[in-house]
Amino acid sequence: MRDGANWSDARRRRASMREVAELANVAISSVSRVLSGHPDVSSDMRERVLEAVAQLEYEPDFLAQSLRRGATLSVGWVIGDISNPLMAAITSGAESVLRGAGYSMLLMNSENDPDLDAAHIRFFQTRRVDGMILSLASERRPSTLEVLSHVDVPIVVVDREVPEHLHASVVRNDHRPGIRAAVEHLVDLGHRRIALITGALDLWPVRERIAGMHEALAGRGITDETITLTGSLSAEHGEAATEEILRMDPRPTAIIAGGNQVLAGCVRALTRHGVSIPGDMSFVTCDEVALSELHTPPIASVGRDTVALGRIAAELLLKRLTGVSEPEMVILPTTFTARASCAPPAAGSR
C-alpha cells in the first residue's frame, strides 16, 4: 500500500472510489464489494480497503448508488420492545454491520403489541425498503403472517420461528442447552419444585425454554414437579407470577426468570416479602444483564451473545441483498453460568 502521507491533497476534497482502490492496491470492483458487504471478500482485502477508506476519509455517495441500483439503501427493523436492553444490544449489532455496508436502518417499535407488527411491516413496504429484519412481538399472529406472505424483499427473522413458505433467513439461539444446564444444576443441589416464569407460547424462546426444562428432568429420570407461569416478558408479569409462587403451598424452592425484564419484577417481589436468595429461594435468570452480576448475591444466568445475534441477522440480510437467493438459518449457543444465587433448598422445604 502506498504511503498515506502522499494523499494529503485527496483528503482536502472528497476522495473517489478510484483513489481508495489505488491506495489499497485493489480493483475498484473490490472496493465496491467490500463497502456493499459482499460475503465473498477475503479478510486481507477487507482490511486493506477499510484502512484506505479511513486514511482518505472516503464517504461513499450513497444517493448515487441508490439511483444506480434502483434501491433505497435502507432496511426496516421491526422490534418487539425497544425498552428491553436485550433488544437494544441486538439492534446495535445489526446497525453497525448495515452502516458499514452503506445501509440506513429504519426502526419501528411494536411495544409488545402483535397488531403493530403487521402495521409496521406494511409501512416499510410503502417506504420501499430493500429488506427487513424482524423481531416480532408474536410469530403466530395470522395478520402478521398474511402481510409477510406478500412482502417481496428479503426478510431475516431474529429468534423467531415462521413458516418456511415465507422464505425468510433466520438467526436464533439454541435455548434448550442453556436452560437444561440450569435445571440440572438446580436438581443436583436438591431442588425438585422449580418454577419457570416466562412469556407467551407464541414465541420461539419461550417454547424452547419450557421444553429444555422438561428434558432436563426426563434425562435425570425423576418426577417432573416443575411449574410454568406464562404471560408477557415484562417486569409486571415477573412480579405478579412471583407473588403467586409465594402463595403456593408447598411453594417452589427455585425460580427461573425467563427474561431480563421478568427478572426485575421477580426481584422486586422477593425483596418486598423479605425472601432471601438463596437461603429461602434459589434463583436463575435468562439473559445476562447488569442486574445479574450486581445483585447481592450475583444471580446465576443462562446467557447468549446478543450483539452477535444482531450482527449475524444483518450479515444474512446483506447476503440476500447481494445475490444469495436461498434463505439460511444460523443457530447460536446459550450457556449457563452458575453463581451464588443457587444453593441447596432449606431442610424443611425438601
C-alpha positions in Angstrom: 0.0 0.0 0.0 1.3 3.5 -0.8 2.3 5.8 2.0 -0.8 7.7 3.3 1.3 10.9 3.6 1.2 11.2 -0.2 -2.6 11.5 -0.2 -2.9 14.8 1.7 -4.4 16.6 -1.4 -7.0 13.9 -1.7 -8.0 14.4 1.9 -8.7 18.1 1.3 -11.5 17.3 -1.1 -14.0 14.4 -1.4 -12.0 11.3 -2.2 -13.1 9.0 -5.0 -13.6 5.2 -5.0 -10.8 5.1 -7.6 -8.4 6.7 -5.1 -9.4 4.2 -2.4 -8.7 1.4 -4.9 -5.3 2.8 -5.8 -4.3 3.3 -2.2 -5.4 -0.2 -1.2 -3.9 -1.6 -4.4 -7.1 -3.4 -5.5 -9.6 -3.1 -8.3 -12.5 -0.6 -8.0 -14.9 -3.5 -8.1 -13.2 -4.9 -5.0 -13.7 -1.6 -3.1 -17.4 -1.8 -4.1 -17.7 -5.4 -2.9 -16.2 -4.5 0.5 -18.3 -1.4 1.0 -21.5 -3.3 0.0 -20.9 -6.0 2.5 -20.4 -8.7 -0.2 -19.6 -12.0 1.6 -17.1 -13.2 -1.0 -14.3 -10.9 0.2 -11.0 -12.0 1.8 -10.2 -10.7 5.3 -6.9 -9.2 3.9 -8.7 -7.3 1.1 -11.4 -6.1 3.5 -8.7 -4.8 5.9 -6.8 -3.0 3.2 -9.8 -1.3 1.7 -11.2 -0.2 5.1 -7.7 1.1 6.0 -7.6 3.1 2.8 -11.2 4.4 3.4 -10.1 5.6 6.9 -6.9 7.3 5.6 -8.8 9.1 2.8 -11.8 9.8 5.0 -13.8 8.4 2.0 -17.5 8.9 2.1 -19.5 6.8 -0.4 -22.1 8.7 -2.5 -25.0 6.6 -1.3 -27.6 8.6 -3.2 -25.8 7.9 -6.5 -25.5 4.3 -5.6 -29.2 4.2 -4.7 -30.2 5.7 -8.1 -27.9 3.2 -10.0 -29.2 0.2 -8.2 -32.9 1.2 -8.1 -32.7 0.7 -4.3 -33.2 2.8 -1.2 -30.2 1.5 0.7 -32.5 1.3 3.7 -33.5 -1.7 5.9 -36.6 -1.9 8.0 -36.3 -3.2 11.5 -39.4 -4.3 13.5 -38.5 -4.7 17.2 -40.9 -6.1 19.7 -39.9 -3.9 22.6 -37.3 -1.1 22.3 -37.2 -0.6 26.1 -35.7 -4.1 26.5 -31.9 -3.8 26.9 -31.6 -7.2 25.2 -33.3 -5.7 22.1 -31.0 -2.7 22.2 -27.9 -4.9 22.1 -29.3 -6.9 19.2 -30.2 -3.7 17.3 -26.7 -2.3 17.9 -25.1 -5.4 16.5 -27.2 -5.2 13.3 -26.9 -1.4 12.8 -23.1 -1.5 12.9 -22.9 -4.0 10.1 -25.6 -2.3 8.0 -24.0 1.1 8.5 -20.6 -0.3 7.3 -22.3 -1.6 4.2 -23.9 1.8 3.4 -27.4 1.0 4.6 -29.5 3.0 7.0 -31.8 1.3 9.5 -35.4 2.4 10.0 -36.6 1.2 13.3 -40.2 0.7 14.5 -41.3 -0.5 17.9 -44.2 -2.8 18.4 -44.4 -2.2 22.1 -45.1 -6.0 22.6 -48.4 -5.5 20.6 -48.6 -8.1 17.9 -51.1 -5.9 15.9 -48.4 -3.4 15.5 -46.1 -5.9 13.9 -48.3 -6.1 10.8 -48.8 -2.4 10.7 -45.0 -1.7 10.8 -44.3 -4.3 8.0 -46.9 -2.6 5.8 -45.4 0.8 6.5 -41.9 -0.5 5.5 -43.4 -1.8 2.2 -44.7 1.7 1.4 -41.2 3.1 2.1 -39.8 0.5 -0.3 -37.0 -0.6 2.0 -34.6 -3.1 0.4 -35.1 -5.7 3.2 -36.4 -6.2 6.6 -35.2 -7.7 9.9 -37.9 -8.8 12.2 -38.0 -9.5 16.0 -41.8 -10.0 16.2 -44.0 -9.5 19.2 -45.8 -12.6 18.1 -44.6 -15.1 15.5 -48.1 -16.8 15.1 -50.4 -13.8 14.7 -52.4 -14.6 11.4 -52.5 -10.9 10.4 -48.7 -10.7 10.6 -48.2 -13.9 8.6 -50.6 -12.8 6.0 -48.8 -9.5 5.5 -45.4 -11.3 5.3 -46.7 -13.6 2.6 -46.9 -10.6 0.3 -43.5 -9.0 1.1 -41.3 -9.0 -1.9 -38.0 -8.1 -0.3 -35.5 -10.3 1.6 -36.5 -11.0 5.2 -34.4 -12.1 8.2 -36.2 -13.2 11.4 -34.4 -12.9 14.7 -35.0 -15.6 17.4 -38.4 -16.5 16.0 -40.0 -19.3 14.0 -42.0 -18.6 10.9 -43.4 -20.8 8.2 -41.0 -22.0 5.5 -43.1 -20.6 2.7 -42.1 -17.1 3.7 -38.6 -17.9 2.6 -37.0 -15.9 5.4 -33.5 -16.3 6.6 -33.4 -17.0 10.4 -30.9 -16.4 13.2 -31.8 -17.7 16.6 -30.5 -19.1 19.7 -30.5 -22.7 20.8 -32.2 -22.1 24.1 -32.6 -25.7 25.2 -28.9 -26.5 26.2 -28.7 -23.4 28.4 -31.9 -23.9 30.3 -31.2 -27.6 30.5 -27.9 -27.0 32.2 -29.6 -24.5 34.6 -32.3 -27.0 35.7 -29.7 -29.8 36.0 -27.7 -27.6 38.3 -30.7 -26.9 40.5 -31.6 -30.6 40.5 -28.1 -31.5 41.6 -28.5 -29.1 44.5 -31.6 -31.0 45.6 -34.4 -28.9 44.0 -37.5 -30.5 42.6 -40.2 -27.9 42.7 -38.8 -25.4 40.2 -40.9 -22.6 38.8 -40.3 -21.0 35.4 -41.8 -17.6 34.8 -41.9 -16.9 31.1 -43.6 -15.2 28.2 -46.4 -16.4 25.8 -46.2 -19.6 23.9 -46.3 -17.8 20.6 -42.6 -17.0 20.9 -39.8 -19.4 20.0 -37.6 -18.8 23.0 -40.5 -19.5 25.4 -41.4 -22.8 23.9 -37.8 -23.9 23.7 -37.0 -23.0 27.4 -40.0 -24.9 28.6 -39.0 -27.9 26.5 -35.5 -27.7 27.8 -36.6 -27.7 31.4 -38.7 -30.8 30.9 -35.9 -32.5 29.0 -33.5 -31.9 31.9 -35.8 -33.7 34.4 -36.6 -36.6 32.0 -32.9 -37.0 31.4 -32.4 -37.5 35.2 -35.3 -39.9 35.4 -37.0 -38.0 38.2 -40.6 -36.9 38.7 -41.3 -33.6 37.0 -42.7 -31.3 39.6 -41.9 -28.1 37.7 -44.4 -25.2 37.3 -44.6 -22.9 34.3 -46.3 -19.5 34.6 -46.7 -17.9 31.1 -47.7 -14.4 30.4 -45.7 -11.5 28.9 -41.9 -11.0 29.0 -42.4 -8.0 31.3 -41.5 -6.9 34.8 -45.2 -6.7 35.6 -45.7 -10.4 34.8 -42.5 -11.3 36.7 -43.7 -9.6 39.8 -47.3 -11.0 39.6 -46.1 -14.5 39.0 -43.6 -14.4 41.8 -46.4 -13.2 44.2 -48.4 -16.3 43.0 -45.5 -18.6 43.7 -45.0 -17.2 47.2 -48.7 -18.1 48.0 -48.3 -21.7 46.8 -48.3 -24.5 49.4 -45.9 -26.2 49.1 -44.2 -23.4 47.3 -41.3 -23.9 44.8 -37.8 -23.8 46.1 -36.3 -22.3 43.0 -37.4 -19.7 40.4 -36.1 -19.3 36.8 -36.9 -15.9 35.3 -37.4 -16.4 31.6 -36.2 -13.0 30.5 -34.3 -9.9 31.8 -37.4 -7.8 32.3 -39.1 -10.7 34.1 -36.1 -10.8 36.3 -36.6 -7.2 37.5 -40.2 -8.0 38.6 -39.2 -11.2 40.3 -36.5 -9.4 42.4 -39.0 -6.7 43.3 -41.5 -9.1 44.7 -38.9 -11.3 46.5 -37.4 -8.2 48.1 -40.7 -6.9 49.2 -41.5 -10.1 51.0 -38.1 -10.4 52.6 -37.3 -13.6 50.7 -33.6 -14.4 51.0 -31.7 -15.5 47.9 -30.5 -18.3 48.0 -31.4 -19.0 51.7 -35.2 -19.1 51.1 -35.3 -19.3 47.3 -32.7 -20.2 44.7 -32.8 -18.0 41.6 -31.7 -18.2 37.9 -32.3 -15.7 35.1 -32.3 -16.0 31.4 -30.3 -13.4 29.5 -27.3 -11.7 31.1 -27.9 -8.1 32.2 -26.1 -5.8 34.7 -28.5 -6.7 37.5 -27.4 -10.4 37.2 -23.9 -9.6 38.3 -24.5 -6.5 40.5 -27.2 -8.2 42.6 -26.1 -9.5 46.0 -25.5 -12.3 45.7 -24.8 -12.4 41.9 -27.6 -14.2 40.0 -26.9 -17.4 38.0 -27.8 -16.9 34.4 -28.5 -18.5 31.0 -26.6 -16.2 28.7 -26.1 -15.6 25.0 -24.2 -13.2 22.7 -27.0 -10.7 21.8 -24.8 -8.4 19.8 -23.8 -11.4 17.6 -27.4 -12.2 17.1 -28.0 -8.8 15.6 -24.7 -8.8 13.7 -25.5 -12.1 12.0 -29.0 -11.0 11.2 -27.6 -8.1 9.3 -25.0 -10.3 7.5 -27.7 -12.7 6.4 -29.7 -9.9 5.0 -26.7 -8.5 3.1 -26.1 -11.8 1.6 -29.6 -11.9 0.3 -29.3 -8.3 -1.0 -26.1 -9.2 -2.9 -27.4 -12.1 -4.8 -27.7 -15.2 -2.5 -31.3 -16.3 -3.2 -31.8 -19.1 -0.8 -32.7 -18.4 2.8 -30.3 -19.6 5.5 -30.5 -20.5 9.2 -27.9 -19.8 11.8 -28.2 -21.2 15.3 -26.2 -19.6 18.1 -25.5 -21.2 21.5 -26.7 -20.4 25.0 -24.6 -21.2 28.1 -25.3 -21.4 31.8 -23.2 -19.6 34.4 -23.6 -20.8 38.0 -23.5 -18.2 40.7 -24.1 -17.8 44.4 -27.9 -17.3 43.9 -28.3 -21.1 43.8 -27.9 -23.3 46.9 -29.5 -26.5 48.3 -33.1 -25.9 49.4 -33.7 -25.3 53.1 -34.1 -28.6 55.0 -37.7 -28.1 55.8 -38.7 -27.5 52.2 -37.2 -30.6 50.6 
